[in-house]
Amino acid sequence: MIFRKQDAIRKRDEYQDALDFSHEGIKKMSKHLNGMNHKLKDYHAKVKKYKKDIEADEEEKRELYATVNNLLVSETNFEKEMLKTSQKGKKASKVIIKPNIRDSDVDDFRINAVQEYFDKYPEYATKSTYKKILDKIERIEAGIKETKKKYNYSASNLGKELDYWPKNIMHAKDLIKRFKTQKKQFEEKLNKMRYVKSVAFKLASETEKDKVRIHDLYYRLEEYENTVNKLEEEYKEVKREGIHKLN
């Protein structure tokens, strides 16, 4: 009987070592996913920030062009002139540009018309009132161009990070599934051993019984499983937003 007890203890130690090894793989994979998640969130945050910066700069540019438009309308025959000269005006002659309007449907038309007007009458572009605004527009456009580069760089990296996730999530889930399968198999094998089925085992103290039981309190498998599922949700949420490169 002593031999059978030692045999059971030896098998339990063998199974425990195998589970420890599998658990270590889960810990490493969980750490790897957390690192991936930090990178994913970093690039995602940068993409969102740069997009907001571009939108804010584009809005400021439109406001400045609207200011120039209103000044030209008040000082010149700009409103009539632009409908005749602007290529977009020829295609959309029904669009009426009025002072102080902020209709997004005519923003491109207004900008195009202002640019064409200054090309035709460059003397206005050099006037102090207009030059200050045009210089500011030029600085904003340069800033937008630079921010778009940063946006596209971050968006490209974000896309690469997203591509890594499916395989890694699947691997993490496979490790957890394998651990559960191993643990179940090991416990079933231990329970079938002669010593565990004997009267001696039933009469033994809990301390003695623990020598042939799988110890799983420190594995915290449910915690790791919840972490993997949570990270997968966050990855899918980012993916649903989509990535759009800017020209």
GICORHU-V274720 format. One record per backbone hydrogen bond with DSSP energy under -1.0 kcal/mol. CO is the residue of the C=O (numbers start at 1). NH is the residue of the N-H. E is the energy in kcal/mol with one decimal. If there is no record, write none. Layout:
# GICORHU-V274720
co:CO nh:NH e:E
co:CO nh:NH e:E
This chain:
# GICORHU-V274720
co:1 nh:5 e:-2.1
co:2 nh:6 e:-2.5
co:3 nh:7 e:-2.5
co:4 nh:8 e:-2.1
co:5 nh:9 e:-2.4
co:6 nh:10 e:-2.6
co:7 nh:11 e:-2.3
co:8 nh:12 e:-2.6
co:9 nh:13 e:-2.5
co:10 nh:14 e:-2.0
co:11 nh:15 e:-2.7
co:12 nh:16 e:-2.9
co:13 nh:17 e:-2.3
co:14 nh:18 e:-1.8
co:15 nh:19 e:-2.3
co:16 nh:20 e:-2.7
co:17 nh:21 e:-2.2
co:18 nh:22 e:-2.0
co:19 nh:23 e:-2.9
co:20 nh:24 e:-2.1
co:21 nh:25 e:-1.5
co:22 nh:26 e:-1.7
co:23 nh:27 e:-2.4
co:24 nh:28 e:-2.3
co:25 nh:29 e:-2.2
co:26 nh:30 e:-2.6
co:27 nh:31 e:-2.2
co:28 nh:32 e:-2.3
co:29 nh:33 e:-2.5
co:30 nh:34 e:-2.1
co:31 nh:35 e:-2.0
co:32 nh:36 e:-2.2
co:33 nh:37 e:-2.5
co:34 nh:38 e:-1.9
co:35 nh:39 e:-1.8
co:36 nh:40 e:-2.7
co:37 nh:41 e:-2.7
co:38 nh:42 e:-2.1
co:39 nh:43 e:-2.5
co:40 nh:44 e:-2.4
co:41 nh:45 e:-2.7
co:42 nh:46 e:-2.1
co:43 nh:47 e:-2.5
co:44 nh:48 e:-2.2
co:45 nh:49 e:-2.4
co:46 nh:50 e:-3.0
co:47 nh:51 e:-2.1
co:48 nh:52 e:-2.1
co:49 nh:53 e:-2.5
co:50 nh:54 e:-2.5
co:51 nh:55 e:-2.4
co:52 nh:56 e:-2.5
co:53 nh:57 e:-2.3
co:54 nh:58 e:-2.9
co:55 nh:59 e:-2.2
co:56 nh:60 e:-2.2
co:57 nh:61 e:-2.5
co:58 nh:62 e:-2.4
co:59 nh:63 e:-2.2
co:60 nh:64 e:-2.2
co:61 nh:65 e:-2.4
co:62 nh:66 e:-2.1
co:63 nh:67 e:-2.0
co:64 nh:68 e:-2.4
co:65 nh:69 e:-2.8
co:66 nh:70 e:-2.5
co:67 nh:71 e:-2.2
co:68 nh:72 e:-2.7
co:69 nh:73 e:-2.3
co:70 nh:74 e:-1.9
co:71 nh:75 e:-1.6
co:72 nh:76 e:-3.0
co:77 nh:81 e:-2.5
co:78 nh:82 e:-3.1
co:80 nh:84 e:-1.0
co:81 nh:85 e:-2.4
co:82 nh:86 e:-2.4
co:86 nh:90 e:-2.0
co:87 nh:91 e:-1.2
co:88 nh:92 e:-1.7
co:92 nh:95 e:-2.1
co:98 nh:101 e:-1.5
co:103 nh:106 e:-1.6
co:106 nh:110 e:-2.7
co:107 nh:111 e:-2.6
co:108 nh:112 e:-2.6
co:109 nh:113 e:-2.3
co:110 nh:114 e:-2.7
co:111 nh:115 e:-2.3
co:112 nh:116 e:-2.2
co:113 nh:117 e:-2.2
co:114 nh:118 e:-2.2
co:115 nh:119 e:-1.7
co:116 nh:120 e:-1.8
co:117 nh:121 e:-2.8
co:121 nh:124 e:-1.7
co:127 nh:131 e:-3.4
co:128 nh:132 e:-2.0
co:130 nh:134 e:-3.1
co:131 nh:135 e:-2.8
co:132 nh:136 e:-1.7
co:133 nh:137 e:-2.4
co:134 nh:138 e:-2.2
co:135 nh:139 e:-2.1
co:136 nh:140 e:-2.4
co:137 nh:141 e:-2.7
co:138 nh:142 e:-2.0
co:139 nh:143 e:-2.2
co:140 nh:144 e:-2.8
co:141 nh:145 e:-2.2
co:142 nh:146 e:-2.0
co:143 nh:147 e:-2.7
co:144 nh:148 e:-2.4
co:145 nh:149 e:-1.3
co:146 nh:150 e:-1.8
co:147 nh:151 e:-2.8
co:148 nh:152 e:-2.9
co:149 nh:153 e:-2.2
co:150 nh:154 e:-2.4
co:151 nh:155 e:-3.0
co:152 nh:156 e:-2.2
co:153 nh:157 e:-2.0
co:154 nh:158 e:-2.6
co:155 nh:159 e:-2.2
co:156 nh:160 e:-1.9
co:157 nh:161 e:-2.5
co:158 nh:162 e:-2.4
co:159 nh:163 e:-1.6
co:160 nh:164 e:-1.0
co:164 nh:168 e:-1.5
co:165 nh:169 e:-3.1
co:166 nh:170 e:-2.3
co:167 nh:171 e:-2.1
co:168 nh:172 e:-2.4
co:169 nh:173 e:-2.4
co:170 nh:174 e:-2.2
co:171 nh:175 e:-2.1
co:172 nh:176 e:-2.0
co:173 nh:177 e:-2.6
co:174 nh:178 e:-2.6
co:175 nh:179 e:-2.1
co:176 nh:180 e:-2.3
co:177 nh:181 e:-2.3
co:178 nh:182 e:-2.7
co:179 nh:183 e:-2.8
co:180 nh:184 e:-2.3
co:181 nh:185 e:-2.4
co:182 nh:186 e:-3.0
co:183 nh:187 e:-2.4
co:184 nh:188 e:-2.1
co:185 nh:189 e:-2.3
co:186 nh:190 e:-2.5
co:187 nh:191 e:-2.2
co:190 nh:193 e:-1.3
co:193 nh:197 e:-1.6
co:195 nh:198 e:-1.0
co:198 nh:202 e:-1.5
co:199 nh:203 e:-2.0
co:205 nh:209 e:-2.4
co:206 nh:210 e:-2.3
co:209 nh:212 e:-1.8
co:210 nh:213 e:-1.2
co:220 nh:224 e:-1.7
co:221 nh:225 e:-2.5
co:222 nh:226 e:-2.5
co:223 nh:227 e:-2.0
co:224 nh:228 e:-2.4
co:225 nh:229 e:-2.2
co:226 nh:230 e:-2.4
co:227 nh:231 e:-2.7
co:228 nh:232 e:-2.1
co:229 nh:233 e:-2.0
co:230 nh:234 e:-2.1
co:231 nh:235 e:-2.3
co:232 nh:236 e:-2.4
co:233 nh:237 e:-2.1
co:234 nh:238 e:-1.9
co:235 nh:239 e:-2.3
co:236 nh:240 e:-2.3
co:239 nh:242 e:-1.0
